[in-house]
Amino acid sequence: ILSMKNGNGGWLMEWIRKEKKNWKKMGIIIGVYLGMKYLLPLVVPFLIAAVVVHGCWPLLRYLKERFRIRPVASMAVLLIVAAVVVGTGCVLLGRSLYGQLRNLCRFLIRPGQAEYVLYECCDSVSRFFHIDAGTVHRFVTEQMEEVRVQAGQIMLPGAFGSSWQAVKYLGGFGAALLVTLVAVLFLAADYERIREAAESWSFYRQLKCVAEGMRRSAGGYLRAQLLIMSLIMLLCTLGIWAAGVLGNPIPAGIGIGLLDALPVFGTGTAFVPWILILVVFRKDYRAALILALTYGSCVLLRELLEPRLVGNRLGVLPVLILAGVYGGVKLYGAAGILLGPLSILLIRELWRQVDEE
């Protein structure tokens, strides 16, 4: 310290002062990572509640001024309506899936049907690889017997453990959902007071600018995803129509397009089993080839358009979005598919604030 006062260490302090902005940016990167990794899971219900109330506030304020209805009462009615709509959609979807599974079970429990399906698959494999069909049958039968034995020793106890984990996850999800709903009502009741208190903070302007930037980025991301999903729906509908496997291909095309928007499922969830059924059981190679080409076109379309469209809408280079998804999965796990690009956007907005300062 004495040497710095005498000027001997002044160069170090000068260097630190000149690089102050870069040190801030490095701190932002570390802070965003720690916040996304450890803080975000604790505040997600309240963030969702804040977004819901902020989006519904113009309607809540109109009902308050026009009909003297308290915002908390209006918000409660909106939540009930949303729950009814979502519940009805889930019931209809569940009934449809249950019907499909019931038909599949009825198909497989016919006497000898399961063995027929198994041997048809074995025959297809043997013809494709030019292997003796009897050898394939014996190998599959031995492996199935081994699986049956292992199921009794390992898989069944593990299934009970997995069931308990599933119950824990469902309980945690239910608790988080309940906290979110209660937080929505509380925020709707005190929204104006909370907003006035927030506006008195010294860093409110910077926080508002960051929130506005994130809102614009999220809107651009959603518009890009909707455009890609619409194109994939159209492509799936045309492919199913060309294959001639359904009388009305529009609902199936729309459903597969919705699957493609989900990060875990994708169009292959529907197309791959469909293609296998056409090849193994129906021997309709033409339709299977058309669906395979449709599936490949959907994958190629998303791989080509998503980085470019999302990058252009967000104002970020496509390679950074791709790096954000890859790095997010490595750092945050499966949630990194969303948290990775979100972290990049948040870092960009905070860096912009530092540059403006």
C-alpha positions as YAML, in Angstrom:
chain: A
units: angstrom
residues:
- id: 1
  name: ILE
  ca: [0.00, 0.00, 0.00]
- id: 2
  name: LEU
  ca: [2.86, 2.42, 0.85]
- id: 3
  name: SER
  ca: [4.58, 1.63, -2.46]
- id: 4
  name: MET
  ca: [1.32, 2.35, -4.31]
- id: 5
  name: LYS
  ca: [1.01, 5.68, -2.47]
- id: 6
  name: ASN
  ca: [4.57, 6.55, -3.46]
- id: 7
  name: GLY
  ca: [3.77, 5.82, -7.10]
- id: 8
  name: ASN
  ca: [5.69, 2.54, -7.45]
- id: 9
  name: GLY
  ca: [2.49, 0.49, -7.81]
- id: 10
  name: GLY
  ca: [0.44, 3.10, -9.58]
- id: 11
  name: TRP
  ca: [0.58, 1.21, -12.84]
- id: 12
  name: LEU
  ca: [-1.37, -1.67, -11.30]
- id: 13
  name: MET
  ca: [-4.14, 0.59, -10.04]
- id: 14
  name: GLU
  ca: [-4.24, 2.39, -13.37]
- id: 15
  name: TRP
  ca: [-4.55, -0.92, -15.22]
- id: 16
  name: ILE
  ca: [-7.37, -2.05, -12.91]
- id: 17
  name: ARG
  ca: [-9.16, 1.27, -13.45]
- id: 18
  name: LYS
  ca: [-8.86, 1.05, -17.23]
- id: 19
  name: GLU
  ca: [-10.11, -2.53, -17.26]
- id: 20
  name: LYS
  ca: [-12.98, -1.79, -14.87]
- id: 21
  name: LYS
  ca: [-15.61, -2.32, -17.57]
- id: 22
  name: ASN
  ca: [-14.17, -5.69, -18.54]
- id: 23
  name: TRP
  ca: [-14.07, -6.77, -14.90]
- id: 24
  name: LYS
  ca: [-17.75, -5.85, -14.64]
- id: 25
  name: LYS
  ca: [-18.55, -7.93, -17.70]
- id: 26
  name: MET
  ca: [-16.69, -10.92, -16.29]
- id: 27
  name: GLY
  ca: [-18.62, -10.50, -13.06]
- id: 28
  name: ILE
  ca: [-21.88, -10.43, -15.03]
- id: 29
  name: ILE
  ca: [-21.02, -13.76, -16.68]
- id: 30
  name: ILE
  ca: [-20.28, -15.37, -13.32]
- id: 31
  name: GLY
  ca: [-23.36, -13.82, -11.71]
- id: 32
  name: VAL
  ca: [-25.69, -14.97, -14.51]
- id: 33
  name: TYR
  ca: [-24.35, -18.51, -14.29]
- id: 34
  name: LEU
  ca: [-24.72, -18.69, -10.50]
- id: 35
  name: GLY
  ca: [-28.16, -17.09, -10.67]
- id: 36
  name: MET
  ca: [-29.43, -19.47, -13.34]
- id: 37
  name: LYS
  ca: [-27.90, -22.47, -11.59]
- id: 38
  name: TYR
  ca: [-28.89, -21.87, -7.97]
- id: 39
  name: LEU
  ca: [-31.18, -18.83, -7.59]
- id: 40
  name: LEU
  ca: [-33.60, -19.30, -10.48]
- id: 41
  name: PRO
  ca: [-35.11, -22.61, -9.22]
- id: 42
  name: LEU
  ca: [-36.05, -20.83, -5.99]
- id: 43
  name: VAL
  ca: [-37.77, -17.83, -7.59]
- id: 44
  name: VAL
  ca: [-39.35, -19.40, -10.71]
- id: 45
  name: PRO
  ca: [-42.90, -19.46, -9.23]
- id: 46
  name: PHE
  ca: [-42.69, -15.76, -8.33]
- id: 47
  name: LEU
  ca: [-41.21, -14.79, -11.70]
- id: 48
  name: ILE
  ca: [-44.01, -16.63, -13.50]
- id: 49
  name: ALA
  ca: [-46.56, -14.97, -11.25]
- id: 50
  name: ALA
  ca: [-45.06, -11.53, -11.95]
- id: 51
  name: VAL
  ca: [-45.13, -12.12, -15.72]
- id: 52
  name: VAL
  ca: [-48.76, -13.30, -15.59]
- id: 53
  name: VAL
  ca: [-49.95, -10.35, -13.51]
- id: 54
  name: HIS
  ca: [-47.98, -7.83, -15.56]
- id: 55
  name: GLY
  ca: [-49.46, -9.21, -18.79]
- id: 56
  name: CYS
  ca: [-53.01, -9.22, -17.42]
- id: 57
  name: TRP
  ca: [-52.77, -5.88, -15.64]
- id: 58
  name: PRO
  ca: [-54.29, -3.72, -18.46]
- id: 59
  name: LEU
  ca: [-57.41, -5.92, -18.37]
- id: 60
  name: LEU
  ca: [-57.47, -5.96, -14.57]
- id: 61
  name: ARG
  ca: [-57.15, -2.17, -14.43]
- id: 62
  name: TYR
  ca: [-59.93, -1.73, -17.02]
- id: 63
  name: LEU
  ca: [-62.29, -3.97, -15.03]
- id: 64
  name: LYS
  ca: [-61.42, -2.06, -11.86]
- id: 65
  name: GLU
  ca: [-62.07, 1.37, -13.40]
- id: 66
  name: ARG
  ca: [-65.11, 0.35, -15.43]
- id: 67
  name: PHE
  ca: [-66.98, -2.09, -13.18]
- id: 68
  name: ARG
  ca: [-65.32, -1.50, -9.78]
- id: 69
  name: ILE
  ca: [-64.12, -5.11, -9.66]
- id: 70
  name: ARG
  ca: [-61.07, -5.67, -7.51]
- id: 71
  name: PRO
  ca: [-58.03, -6.93, -9.44]
- id: 72
  name: VAL
  ca: [-57.65, -9.97, -7.17]
- id: 73
  name: ALA
  ca: [-61.22, -11.06, -7.94]
- id: 74
  name: SER
  ca: [-60.75, -10.57, -11.69]
- id: 75
  name: MET
  ca: [-57.47, -12.48, -11.55]
- id: 76
  name: ALA
  ca: [-59.14, -15.36, -9.70]
- id: 77
  name: VAL
  ca: [-61.83, -15.60, -12.39]
- id: 78
  name: LEU
  ca: [-59.18, -15.58, -15.13]
- id: 79
  name: LEU
  ca: [-57.28, -18.37, -13.36]
- id: 80
  name: ILE
  ca: [-60.44, -20.47, -13.09]
- id: 81
  name: VAL
  ca: [-61.22, -19.99, -16.78]
- id: 82
  name: ALA
  ca: [-57.62, -20.89, -17.73]
- id: 83
  name: ALA
  ca: [-57.77, -23.99, -15.51]
- id: 84
  name: VAL
  ca: [-61.02, -25.11, -17.15]
- id: 85
  name: VAL
  ca: [-59.61, -24.63, -20.66]
- id: 86
  name: VAL
  ca: [-56.33, -26.40, -19.87]
- id: 87
  name: GLY
  ca: [-58.11, -29.20, -18.02]
- id: 88
  name: THR
  ca: [-60.53, -29.75, -20.91]
- id: 89
  name: GLY
  ca: [-57.64, -29.91, -23.37]
- id: 90
  name: CYS
  ca: [-55.78, -32.40, -21.18]
- id: 91
  name: VAL
  ca: [-58.89, -34.58, -20.83]
- id: 92
  name: LEU
  ca: [-59.48, -34.64, -24.58]
- id: 93
  name: LEU
  ca: [-55.83, -35.41, -25.28]
- id: 94
  name: GLY
  ca: [-55.79, -38.09, -22.59]
- id: 95
  name: ARG
  ca: [-58.91, -39.74, -24.02]
- id: 96
  name: SER
  ca: [-57.37, -39.78, -27.48]
- id: 97
  name: LEU
  ca: [-54.12, -41.32, -26.21]
- id: 98
  name: TYR
  ca: [-56.03, -43.83, -24.11]
- id: 99
  name: GLY
  ca: [-58.02, -44.89, -27.14]
- id: 100
  name: GLN
  ca: [-54.89, -45.40, -29.19]
- id: 101
  name: LEU
  ca: [-53.20, -47.40, -26.42]
- id: 102
  name: ARG
  ca: [-56.33, -49.51, -25.93]
- id: 103
  name: ASN
  ca: [-56.45, -50.34, -29.63]
- id: 104
  name: LEU
  ca: [-52.76, -51.26, -29.55]
- id: 105
  name: CYS
  ca: [-53.27, -53.51, -26.52]
- id: 106
  name: ARG
  ca: [-56.24, -55.20, -28.14]
- id: 107
  name: PHE
  ca: [-54.12, -55.82, -31.21]
- id: 108
  name: LEU
  ca: [-51.27, -57.36, -29.22]
- id: 109
  name: ILE
  ca: [-53.30, -59.53, -26.82]
- id: 110
  name: ARG
  ca: [-54.87, -61.56, -29.60]
- id: 111
  name: PRO
  ca: [-53.69, -65.19, -29.42]
- id: 112
  name: GLY
  ca: [-50.34, -65.44, -31.14]
- id: 113
  name: GLN
  ca: [-50.37, -61.79, -32.23]
- id: 114
  name: ALA
  ca: [-47.38, -60.73, -30.12]
- id: 115
  name: GLU
  ca: [-45.33, -63.65, -31.42]
- id: 116
  name: TYR
  ca: [-46.40, -62.82, -34.97]
- id: 117
  name: VAL
  ca: [-45.28, -59.19, -34.56]
- id: 118
  name: LEU
  ca: [-41.96, -60.33, -33.07]
- id: 119
  name: TYR
  ca: [-41.23, -62.84, -35.81]
- id: 120
  name: GLU
  ca: [-42.23, -60.38, -38.53]
- id: 121
  name: CYS
  ca: [-39.65, -57.95, -37.16]
- id: 122
  name: CYS
  ca: [-37.07, -60.75, -37.02]
- id: 123
  name: ASP
  ca: [-37.81, -61.74, -40.62]
- id: 124
  name: SER
  ca: [-37.42, -58.15, -41.77]
- id: 125
  name: VAL
  ca: [-34.07, -57.88, -39.99]
- id: 126
  name: SER
  ca: [-32.86, -61.17, -41.42]
- id: 127
  name: ARG
  ca: [-33.81, -60.16, -44.97]
- id: 128
  name: PHE
  ca: [-32.19, -56.76, -44.62]
- id: 129
  name: PHE
  ca: [-28.88, -58.09, -43.25]
- id: 130
  name: HIS
  ca: [-28.99, -61.41, -45.16]
- id: 131
  name: ILE
  ca: [-28.93, -63.49, -41.97]
- id: 132
  name: ASP
  ca: [-30.64, -66.81, -41.42]
- id: 133
  name: ALA
  ca: [-34.12, -66.20, -39.98]
- id: 134
  name: GLY
  ca: [-33.84, -69.08, -37.50]
- id: 135
  name: THR
  ca: [-30.65, -67.61, -36.04]
- id: 136
  name: VAL
  ca: [-32.38, -64.25, -35.52]
- id: 137
  name: HIS
  ca: [-35.40, -65.95, -33.92]
- id: 138
  name: ARG
  ca: [-33.24, -67.92, -31.47]
- id: 139
  name: PHE
  ca: [-31.17, -64.84, -30.57]
- id: 140
  name: VAL
  ca: [-34.26, -62.72, -29.90]
- id: 141
  name: THR
  ca: [-35.93, -65.47, -27.87]
- id: 142
  name: GLU
  ca: [-32.81, -65.93, -25.71]
- id: 143
  name: GLN
  ca: [-32.52, -62.20, -25.14]
- id: 144
  name: MET
  ca: [-36.18, -61.91, -24.16]
- id: 145
  name: GLU
  ca: [-35.75, -64.70, -21.63]
- id: 146
  name: GLU
  ca: [-32.70, -62.92, -20.24]
- id: 147
  name: VAL
  ca: [-34.66, -59.68, -19.98]
- id: 148
  name: ARG
  ca: [-37.44, -61.50, -18.13]
- id: 149
  name: VAL
  ca: [-34.96, -62.86, -15.59]
- id: 150
  name: GLN
  ca: [-33.24, -59.51, -15.15]
- id: 151
  name: ALA
  ca: [-36.60, -57.80, -14.70]
- id: 152
  name: GLY
  ca: [-37.35, -59.95, -11.70]
- id: 153
  name: GLN
  ca: [-33.97, -59.31, -10.10]
- id: 154
  name: ILE
  ca: [-33.17, -55.69, -10.95]
- id: 155
  name: MET
  ca: [-35.84, -53.85, -12.88]
- id: 156
  name: LEU
  ca: [-38.78, -54.44, -10.55]
- id: 157
  name: PRO
  ca: [-37.06, -53.09, -7.40]
- id: 158
  name: GLY
  ca: [-35.78, -50.21, -9.48]
- id: 159
  name: ALA
  ca: [-39.29, -49.59, -10.75]
- id: 160
  name: PHE
  ca: [-40.50, -49.04, -7.19]
- id: 161
  name: GLY
  ca: [-37.67, -46.60, -6.61]
- id: 162
  name: SER
  ca: [-38.47, -44.78, -9.85]
- id: 163
  name: SER
  ca: [-42.13, -44.64, -8.86]
- id: 164
  name: TRP
  ca: [-41.19, -43.02, -5.58]
- id: 165
  name: GLN
  ca: [-39.02, -40.50, -7.42]
- id: 166
  name: ALA
  ca: [-41.91, -39.77, -9.78]
- id: 167
  name: VAL
  ca: [-44.20, -39.19, -6.79]
- id: 168
  name: LYS
  ca: [-41.65, -36.80, -5.30]
- id: 169
  name: TYR
  ca: [-41.32, -34.89, -8.56]
- id: 170
  name: LEU
  ca: [-45.09, -34.66, -8.95]
- id: 171
  name: GLY
  ca: [-45.40, -33.46, -5.37]
- id: 172
  name: GLY
  ca: [-42.75, -30.80, -5.96]
- id: 173
  name: PHE
  ca: [-44.46, -29.70, -9.15]
- id: 174
  name: GLY
  ca: [-47.82, -29.50, -7.39]
- id: 175
  name: ALA
  ca: [-46.33, -27.43, -4.57]
- id: 176
  name: ALA
  ca: [-44.65, -25.07, -7.04]
- id: 177
  name: LEU
  ca: [-47.91, -24.70, -8.97]
- id: 178
  name: LEU
  ca: [-49.82, -23.91, -5.78]
- id: 179
  name: VAL
  ca: [-47.23, -21.30, -4.75]
- id: 180
  name: THR
  ca: [-47.43, -19.74, -8.23]
- id: 181
  name: LEU
  ca: [-51.22, -19.44, -8.10]
- id: 182
  name: VAL
  ca: [-51.16, -17.90, -4.62]
- id: 183
  name: ALA
  ca: [-48.38, -15.51, -5.68]
- id: 184
  name: VAL
  ca: [-50.46, -14.45, -8.70]
- id: 185
  name: LEU
  ca: [-53.37, -13.50, -6.43]
- id: 186
  name: PHE
  ca: [-51.15, -11.66, -3.94]
- id: 187
  name: LEU
  ca: [-49.37, -9.72, -6.68]
- id: 188
  name: ALA
  ca: [-52.68, -8.82, -8.34]
- id: 189
  name: ALA
  ca: [-53.93, -7.43, -5.04]
- id: 190
  name: ASP
  ca: [-50.82, -5.30, -4.36]
- id: 191
  name: TYR
  ca: [-49.51, -4.69, -7.90]
- id: 192
  name: GLU
  ca: [-49.73, -0.90, -7.76]
- id: 193
  name: ARG
  ca: [-48.01, -0.64, -4.38]
- id: 194
  name: ILE
  ca: [-45.25, -3.02, -5.44]
- id: 195
  name: ARG
  ca: [-44.71, -1.05, -8.64]
- id: 196
  name: GLU
  ca: [-44.51, 2.27, -6.78]
- id: 197
  name: ALA
  ca: [-42.01, 0.79, -4.34]
- id: 198
  name: ALA
  ca: [-39.93, -0.60, -7.19]
- id: 199
  name: GLU
  ca: [-39.87, 2.75, -9.00]
- id: 200
  name: SER
  ca: [-38.26, 4.32, -5.95]
- id: 201
  name: TRP
  ca: [-35.21, 2.07, -6.27]
- id: 202
  name: SER
  ca: [-32.08, 3.67, -7.63]
- id: 203
  name: PHE
  ca: [-31.46, 0.91, -10.17]
- id: 204
  name: TYR
  ca: [-35.09, 0.67, -11.34]
- id: 205
  name: ARG
  ca: [-34.34, 2.29, -14.71]
- id: 206
  name: GLN
  ca: [-31.53, -0.16, -15.49]
- id: 207
  name: LEU
  ca: [-33.68, -3.09, -14.39]
- id: 208
  name: LYS
  ca: [-36.57, -1.89, -16.53]
- id: 209
  name: CYS
  ca: [-34.30, -1.52, -19.58]
- id: 210
  name: VAL
  ca: [-33.00, -5.05, -19.10]
- id: 211
  name: ALA
  ca: [-36.55, -6.39, -18.69]
- id: 212
  name: GLU
  ca: [-37.70, -4.57, -21.84]
- id: 213
  name: GLY
  ca: [-34.77, -5.96, -23.80]
- id: 214
  name: MET
  ca: [-35.51, -9.47, -22.59]
- id: 215
  name: ARG
  ca: [-39.20, -9.03, -23.46]
- id: 216
  name: ARG
  ca: [-38.36, -7.97, -27.02]
- id: 217
  name: SER
  ca: [-35.93, -10.87, -27.36]
- id: 218
  name: ALA
  ca: [-38.48, -13.37, -26.03]
- id: 219
  name: GLY
  ca: [-41.10, -12.02, -28.43]
- id: 220
  name: GLY
  ca: [-38.71, -12.40, -31.36]
- id: 221
  name: TYR
  ca: [-37.85, -15.92, -30.26]
- id: 222
  name: LEU
  ca: [-41.52, -16.94, -30.04]
- id: 223
  name: ARG
  ca: [-42.30, -15.44, -33.45]
- id: 224
  name: ALA
  ca: [-39.38, -17.32, -35.01]
- id: 225
  name: GLN
  ca: [-40.48, -20.59, -33.40]
- id: 226
  name: LEU
  ca: [-44.07, -20.09, -34.56]
- id: 227
  name: LEU
  ca: [-42.88, -19.50, -38.13]
- id: 228
  name: ILE
  ca: [-40.72, -22.64, -38.09]
- id: 229
  name: MET
  ca: [-43.50, -24.68, -36.49]
- id: 230
  name: SER
  ca: [-46.01, -23.49, -39.10]
- id: 231
  name: LEU
  ca: [-43.69, -24.48, -41.95]
- id: 232
  name: ILE
  ca: [-43.12, -27.90, -40.40]
- id: 233
  name: MET
  ca: [-46.87, -28.40, -39.95]
- id: 234
  name: LEU
  ca: [-47.38, -27.60, -43.62]
- id: 235
  name: LEU
  ca: [-44.56, -29.93, -44.65]
- id: 236
  name: CYS
  ca: [-45.89, -32.79, -42.49]
- id: 237
  name: THR
  ca: [-49.40, -32.34, -43.85]
- id: 238
  name: LEU
  ca: [-48.17, -32.44, -47.44]
- id: 239
  name: GLY
  ca: [-46.00, -35.49, -46.76]
- id: 240
  name: ILE
  ca: [-48.82, -37.45, -45.11]
- id: 241
  name: TRP
  ca: [-51.16, -36.48, -47.95]
- id: 242
  name: ALA
  ca: [-48.63, -37.61, -50.56]
- id: 243
  name: ALA
  ca: [-48.10, -40.91, -48.73]
- id: 244
  name: GLY
  ca: [-51.85, -41.56, -48.74]
- id: 245
  name: VAL
  ca: [-51.86, -43.18, -45.32]
- id: 246
  name: LEU
  ca: [-54.65, -41.06, -43.85]
- id: 247
  name: GLY
  ca: [-57.89, -39.75, -45.23]
- id: 248
  name: ASN
  ca: [-57.53, -36.39, -43.48]
- id: 249
  name: PRO
  ca: [-53.85, -35.49, -43.06]
- id: 250
  name: ILE
  ca: [-54.40, -32.02, -41.58]
- id: 251
  name: PRO
  ca: [-54.91, -32.99, -37.88]
- id: 252
  name: ALA
  ca: [-51.95, -35.37, -38.02]
- id: 253
  name: GLY
  ca: [-49.74, -32.72, -39.64]
- id: 254
  name: ILE
  ca: [-50.69, -30.16, -37.02]
- id: 255
  name: GLY
  ca: [-50.10, -32.63, -34.17]
- id: 256
  name: ILE
  ca: [-46.68, -33.69, -35.46]
- id: 257
  name: GLY
  ca: [-45.76, -30.01, -35.93]
- id: 258
  name: LEU
  ca: [-46.64, -29.38, -32.28]
- id: 259
  name: LEU
  ca: [-44.45, -32.33, -31.28]
- id: 260
  name: ASP
  ca: [-41.57, -30.79, -33.22]
- id: 261
  name: ALA
  ca: [-41.76, -27.66, -31.07]
- id: 262
  name: LEU
  ca: [-41.02, -29.75, -27.96]
- id: 263
  name: PRO
  ca: [-37.27, -30.11, -27.29]
- id: 264
  name: VAL
  ca: [-37.45, -33.74, -26.13]
- id: 265
  name: PHE
  ca: [-39.88, -35.29, -28.61]
- id: 266
  name: GLY
  ca: [-39.61, -33.90, -32.15]
- id: 267
  name: THR
  ca: [-41.18, -35.21, -35.34]
- id: 268
  name: GLY
  ca: [-39.32, -38.51, -35.03]
- id: 269
  name: THR
  ca: [-41.59, -39.49, -32.13]
- id: 270
  name: ALA
  ca: [-44.41, -39.94, -34.63]
- id: 271
  name: PHE
  ca: [-42.62, -40.61, -37.91]
- id: 272
  name: VAL
  ca: [-40.15, -43.33, -36.86]
- id: 273
  name: PRO
  ca: [-42.75, -45.79, -35.43]
- id: 274
  name: TRP
  ca: [-45.08, -44.97, -38.32]
- id: 275
  name: ILE
  ca: [-42.38, -45.79, -40.88]
- id: 276
  name: LEU
  ca: [-41.52, -49.06, -39.10]
- id: 277
  name: ILE
  ca: [-45.17, -50.14, -39.09]
- id: 278
  name: LEU
  ca: [-45.48, -49.39, -42.79]
- id: 279
  name: VAL
  ca: [-42.34, -51.37, -43.61]
- id: 280
  name: VAL
  ca: [-42.75, -54.36, -41.27]
- id: 281
  name: PHE
  ca: [-46.49, -54.99, -41.24]
- id: 282
  name: ARG
  ca: [-48.10, -53.28, -44.21]
- id: 283
  name: LYS
  ca: [-45.19, -53.70, -46.64]
- id: 284
  name: ASP
  ca: [-46.06, -50.27, -48.04]
- id: 285
  name: TYR
  ca: [-42.54, -49.21, -49.00]
- id: 286
  name: ARG
  ca: [-43.67, -46.27, -51.10]
- id: 287
  name: ALA
  ca: [-45.55, -44.62, -48.23]
- id: 288
  name: ALA
  ca: [-42.69, -45.40, -45.84]
- id: 289
  name: LEU
  ca: [-40.20, -43.76, -48.20]
- id: 290
  name: ILE
  ca: [-42.34, -40.62, -48.50]
- id: 291
  name: LEU
  ca: [-42.71, -40.34, -44.74]
- id: 292
  name: ALA
  ca: [-38.97, -40.90, -44.29]
- id: 293
  name: LEU
  ca: [-38.24, -38.09, -46.76]
- id: 294
  name: THR
  ca: [-40.76, -35.89, -44.95]
- id: 295
  name: TYR
  ca: [-39.12, -36.63, -41.62]
- id: 296
  name: GLY
  ca: [-35.66, -35.83, -42.98]
- id: 297
  name: SER
  ca: [-36.96, -32.63, -44.56]
- id: 298
  name: CYS
  ca: [-38.46, -31.50, -41.24]
- id: 299
  name: VAL
  ca: [-35.19, -32.12, -39.40]
- id: 300
  name: LEU
  ca: [-33.20, -30.33, -42.10]
- id: 301
  name: LEU
  ca: [-35.65, -27.42, -42.19]
- id: 302
  name: ARG
  ca: [-35.37, -26.81, -38.45]
- id: 303
  name: GLU
  ca: [-31.59, -27.20, -38.44]
- id: 304
  name: LEU
  ca: [-31.23, -24.65, -41.24]
- id: 305
  name: LEU
  ca: [-33.86, -22.10, -40.20]
- id: 306
  name: GLU
  ca: [-33.71, -22.14, -36.41]
- id: 307
  name: PRO
  ca: [-30.21, -20.68, -35.89]
- id: 308
  name: ARG
  ca: [-30.70, -18.07, -38.62]
- id: 309
  name: LEU
  ca: [-34.25, -16.97, -37.79]
- id: 310
  name: VAL
  ca: [-33.78, -17.06, -34.04]
- id: 311
  name: GLY
  ca: [-30.43, -15.31, -34.32]
- id: 312
  name: ASN
  ca: [-31.85, -12.59, -36.56]
- id: 313
  name: ARG
  ca: [-34.91, -12.01, -34.38]
- id: 314
  name: LEU
  ca: [-32.80, -11.88, -31.22]
- id: 315
  name: GLY
  ca: [-29.99, -9.82, -32.71]
- id: 316
  name: VAL
  ca: [-27.47, -12.52, -31.83]
- id: 317
  name: LEU
  ca: [-25.23, -14.49, -34.16]
- id: 318
  name: PRO
  ca: [-26.70, -17.94, -34.92]
- id: 319
  name: VAL
  ca: [-23.50, -19.65, -33.77]
- id: 320
  name: LEU
  ca: [-23.93, -18.03, -30.35]
- id: 321
  name: ILE
  ca: [-27.45, -19.43, -30.05]
- id: 322
  name: LEU
  ca: [-26.13, -22.88, -30.95]
- id: 323
  name: ALA
  ca: [-23.28, -22.46, -28.46]
- id: 324
  name: GLY
  ca: [-25.80, -21.32, -25.85]
- id: 325
  name: VAL
  ca: [-27.90, -24.46, -26.29]
- id: 326
  name: TYR
  ca: [-24.86, -26.75, -26.16]
- id: 327
  name: GLY
  ca: [-23.25, -24.97, -23.22]
- id: 328
  name: GLY
  ca: [-26.58, -24.70, -21.42]
- id: 329
  name: VAL
  ca: [-27.13, -28.45, -21.58]
- id: 330
  name: LYS
  ca: [-23.60, -29.03, -20.26]
- id: 331
  name: LEU
  ca: [-23.98, -26.51, -17.41]
- id: 332
  name: TYR
  ca: [-27.66, -26.75, -16.44]
- id: 333
  name: GLY
  ca: [-28.70, -30.19, -17.69]
- id: 334
  name: ALA
  ca: [-31.85, -30.71, -19.79]
- id: 335
  name: ALA
  ca: [-33.20, -27.31, -18.76]
- id: 336
  name: GLY
  ca: [-30.18, -25.76, -20.49]
- id: 337
  name: ILE
  ca: [-32.02, -26.03, -23.82]
- id: 338
  name: LEU
  ca: [-33.91, -22.92, -22.64]
- id: 339
  name: LEU
  ca: [-31.60, -21.55, -19.96]
- id: 340
  name: GLY
  ca: [-28.54, -21.48, -22.24]
- id: 341
  name: PRO
  ca: [-29.93, -19.02, -24.84]
- id: 342
  name: LEU
  ca: [-31.69, -17.13, -22.05]
- id: 343
  name: SER
  ca: [-28.36, -16.69, -20.27]
- id: 344
  name: ILE
  ca: [-26.78, -15.30, -23.44]
- id: 345
  name: LEU
  ca: [-29.62, -12.80, -23.86]
- id: 346
  name: LEU
  ca: [-29.40, -11.71, -20.23]
- id: 347
  name: ILE
  ca: [-25.62, -11.28, -20.44]
- id: 348
  name: ARG
  ca: [-26.04, -9.24, -23.62]
- id: 349
  name: GLU
  ca: [-28.57, -6.89, -22.01]
- id: 350
  name: LEU
  ca: [-26.45, -6.42, -18.89]
- id: 351
  name: TRP
  ca: [-23.34, -5.78, -20.99]
- id: 352
  name: ARG
  ca: [-25.31, -3.17, -22.91]
- id: 353
  name: GLN
  ca: [-26.07, -1.40, -19.63]
- id: 354
  name: VAL
  ca: [-22.39, -1.43, -18.71]
- id: 355
  name: ASP
  ca: [-21.43, 0.02, -22.11]
- id: 356
  name: GLU
  ca: [-24.02, 2.79, -21.75]
- id: 357
  name: GLU
  ca: [-22.62, 3.68, -18.35]
...
